[in-house]
């Protein structure tokens, strides 16, 4: 996955699963329990495995904040909220990885956070 593909992704479950796997270091899969399909995330722990639902990282600010906190491992993130007199607003998430500034602007803070985090991990690899 490259920068352009990440920036073109729409907020939603595909972006959430990618963040879960690449940034949060879980393994995202689709699981079927009691005839219900859920997007799940598997985390390896010392004594076994935990399976939990993939949070709505790209659409829910409280879930996106977990991503922002995880980005402390990569040097942190600066968030900005901007607006104009005509009512337009946008959000910016910025981080620096390997001396390179990564900046993502979006209509929502969760989307900007997720995409900046993915780009930071991509640059770190």
N, C-alpha and C positions, 0 to 999 in steps of 0.2 A: 504494500500500500504506500502510495507516495503523497506528497503534500497536496497536490491538486485534487486527488480523490477524496482526501479527508475534508478539504474545504468545500467540496461540492455536496457532501453528505447532508441530508436533511436530519433534523432532530428526530429521534425515535428509537425504536428497539434495536435496530442494526447498529446505530452509533453507540447506544448504551452497552451492547455486548462487546463492541470493540474496545471501549473504555474499560470495561470490566476486565478484559483479558490483558490488554497492553499496559494500562496505567495501574489498575488496582491489583494486577497479577493473579487474578482468578482465571478459571477456565470456563468460558461461557458455552453453554450447550442448550439445546431444547430438550426438556424432559416431559414425559407424560406420566401423570399421577391421577388415578381415578378417572381416566378418560378425559382429563383436562391437560392441555398443552401449556407449559409455562417456559419462559426463558429463565434458565437457572445458571448459577455460577458455583463452581466447585472450588473450594479452598483446601489445600493440603495443610493439615496441622500435625503436631507431633504424634498424637495418638490416633489419628484417623483422618477423616474427610468430613467437611461441612458442606452441605448444599443449601443455598439460599436463593431467593429470587434476585434477578439482576435489577438493581435500583434504576429508577428513571433518571439517570444522570443528566441526560441532555435536555430534559424538560422540567425538572423539579429542582428548585434552587437549594433545598436542604440536601438533596443527594449530590448535586454538583459541588456543594461545599466540601463534601468528603473528598472529591477529586482534587479540589484546590488544596486541601490539607495534605494530601498525598504528594502533591507537587513540591512540598517542602524538601523532599528527598532529592529534587532536581534543582534546588536553589530558590524556590518560592515563586510567587506570582503577584503581579500588580493588576488590580481590577479598576476599571473606570466606567462611569455611567455618564452619558452625554445627552444633551437635548438641544433643540433649537426653538426659536420663538414660534414656529409654525406647528409645534407639537411633536415633531419627529424625535425619536430617541434611539440610541444605540449603545451597545456595551462593548468594551474592549478588555481583552485579557492579554497580558504581556509577561513573558518570562525570558530569561537568558540561559542558554545551554551552550557549553563549550565556547563561550565568548560571543555567541551569535544571538541577537535579539529575535524572539518569536513574538509576533503580534497577530491577534485575531480579532476582528470586529464583527459583531452580529446584532440581530434584533433582540436577542435574549441573552441574559447573563449565563444561564446554564450551557447554551450552545457554544458561546465564546470560551468558557472555561474548559469544556470537553475537547474542543478542537485544539486549543493551545496546549493542553496536556498531552494529547496524542502527538502533536508535532514535536513537543519537547522530548517525548520518549523515542520518537522516530530519529531525532537528531542525536540522541544519546547512544543509540544502538550502533 
